[in-house]
């Protein structure tokens, strides 16, 4: 299909751009009989003729595309194109320019019937998931075919037309051979049509005479859908813009050459620059839209069009810089158009795809005719005002720049969320180096409830940047007191809820899911100030069962390192550290709404956390990297296998994701005890990853580090001395669960298995506001909170084991009868 439509476009444009310089060489004009004496030259006539068939036959072209197989419509119209080209050859043989222009008009009629079929067949061949990519490829190849036809036609005409001797005879002879060869080559498009997969007709409406004049009925159907109406106006603007620039370029070439020798070549060069730029733009658009149709590119491209058109107006129309800028303008215009056309093709009802596309084509042609009319008005107006022809061309470009600017502002008002999501998402992905694990677990269509962990004020940005589809967030109405938050909540269609009206909150969320939206609800109900998973709230269970849509657990790993988390005991107001590992967002396995409960969600979130950490440390470098330094610990690390090294690096990262040992701060150990215990992630990898120096001392001397890490040896030393300053003891010893009561000592039990840290207690994080809920960092009878990246599973023999990327394939065995409580503490059983 792509090859056939490219051949069809090539033949169409080569014929047109053979007749246009032919008309210029013959100085052919048509007098408009309205008493004004206005004459239309061939370029102006060509612009009108290309638009008129779409206006006259729009309803019929749409009906034909829906009523019959689109493949058959394309095949028949290709046959008609070959016959029309043969007729044009006959008109050139007898040197009849009006008859040749009738053939020009017939080609435009053929294109009017071909267009709805070639656009409408896309979704029937590839479906929604690849539609953006397919539409971009189709537009790119079509534009390349048009470019080739324009360049080849203009160059070949100039090569054969020297302008010496009898100019009229030379012009006719210059056009004849290219048109004859073109007619023969068109048979290739007919042959290709037989290889296009046959698709079934979608419409069943029978032909009636009323159909021929049902233009406004089709437009009413198009405009009834407000989003389609707005998108169609954007597409019409593009084609009006393209017609304006196309005719402007041809008239500029005519002015520079006087319409004689070199006119065909120069107009082809201008068209080549524009067409190459447009083809490149469509090629880039197919890449940008390969995963989803993102309308945020429309206002971004509109802004670029505004700037580029203004720059072009300030240039002298000669040299490579002018051609590059002209190509850049067309490049931006292509990126403006591609998302709109792909989005509209996806939204069309199957049985009205051709009909609605014909209505769009009607609007496009009206826009093209308006563009031709505007060019004529500018010519008359500047001539009446005594403005030079060269300045007239600059004024026309300034006008188009202003028009692009106004259109961009209008689109920004309609699509602020898409634009901010596009630009903001790109910035967020660049700053935080966001990786996504298992993106395929997010459904391509339909509603789903996203349930992520909640560490930062920027979690919404991170999740939006990671998801291929727009996400609606559920937000507590108390946050709406801030004007900035109200602004963004309206833009992103946020679901606002009130805690004193939970039923309304549940109803609104269910409605959003049933509308097919991705809705994100933070099940913890608050930001974690420990870096670990808080106790989950029950609201999501009723939403899941009532809406009947899948639940997707999501884990954001690495966001604790951003300034928006509670790292260092406060939100935002702190100096940002450079993050090397970036943020990894893992999409968990979907949970059936019937199975939704606290336990299944907690298990899903912990599994997603393990996936996220695994994705972040899956690179081969972590198997070979050796920490800096020397000594027994380094030597012991060198003796490890590649997989063991990777596990210790992974575990060092896990330790850095909680509010226990602080990055960029030193902590102490006693007599290299951490190396003896095999805690190499605490001794080596955590300090190197987070610039937290581990100081090994022979005694707890005066002015020691505040934080100490160790086991039974350090515990014994602390029991023999009287502390003069505050000391925090992270206890990994065999007696860690036995509290130590001593003034100025803060004792925090922790658990490591085979040298790998599983859980850590920590100080209770302070409440940033009076209304903030209290969160615990430690609790009696527990080894502290489970580190991110671990999930707790039962083996076949009933043994409880910790699984994750820092563990061997069979996991790490936990102490007998231990369990993970609802608050996320690893608790010792009785």
LINDA-V705159 format. One line per field, one symbol per residue. phi: phi as a letter, one per 30 degrees, with the letter a starting at -180 (. if undefined). psi: psi as a letter, one per 20 degrees, with the letter a starting at -180 (. if undefined). A space follows every 50 residues. Layout:
phi->???
psi->???
//
This chain:
phi->.ddddddddedddddddcddddddddhdbbdddbicidccddeddddddd ceddddcedddddddddcddddddddddddedddddddedddechcdedd dddedddddedddddedddddeddcciddcddddddddddddddddeddd dddddddddccciciddddddddddddeddddddddddddddedcdedcd dccbdddbededbcedddddddddceddeddddddddedddddddddedd ddddddciicdjddddddddddddddddddddddddddcdcadcdddddd dddddddddddddccddaidddddddddddeddddddedddddddddede dbdddddddddeddddddddddddeddddddddddidddddddddddddd ddddddddddddddbddddddddddddddddchdcbchddddddbidacd bcdbcbdcedddddddcdcdbcccbddddddddddddddddchddcbcdd bddddddddddddddjddccbdddiaddccicddddccedddeddddicd ccdbbccjddddddcceiiadidaddcdccdiccccdddecdedcdaddd deddddddddddddddcddeeddcdcddjajddddddddddddddedddd ddddddcbccdcdibdbcbchhdddddidddddbdeeddbhcdcccbdad ddhdedcbbabddddddddcbcdcbdbcccccddcedddccadicccbdb bbchicdcbbdaddddddbdddddbccbaeibcjdddejcbcbcdddidc bccldccdedicdceeidacdddjcdcddc
psi->gggghggggggghgggjhhghghghikprppomjjijpqprggggghghh hghhghjghhhggghhhrphghghgghhghgggghhhhghhhgjlnghhh hhhghhghgghhhhghghghighhhiahhjgggggggghghghhgggggg ggggghghhiohiqbohgghgghhhgghhghhgghhhhhgghhiipppqq qhqjpqpqhhhhkkghgghgggihoghhgghhhgghgghggghghghggg hghhghijjcpigggghhgghggghgggghghghhhghjhhqooihhghg hgghgggghghhhjqpmqrhhghghghhghghhghggghggggghhhpqh ijggghhhhghggghggghhggggggggggghghikpqgghghghhhhgh ggghgggggghhhhlhggghhgghgggghggjlpqpplhiipqhrrqqop nrrohrijhggggghhphqqppqppphhiihpgghgghhggjlqoqqphi mhghggggggggghijqopppoihjrppjiirprpqqihhghgghghkqq poqppopiihiriiajpjjqpgmqppqpphiappopprpqpphhjorggh ggggghhhhggghghhkiqhhihippqqarahggghhhiqrghhghhhgg hhgghijrldpqqjqqrqrolkhhghijmhhhhggghhhjlnpoopqirn aqlrqgpqpachghggghiirppirpppooojrikhioqooppjpopoqr pppkippgqprrqpqrohrhiqqpqpiqpqjqjaqpqqiqqpqprhjjpp qpqrijqrhjapprqqjqrorhijpoqpr.
//
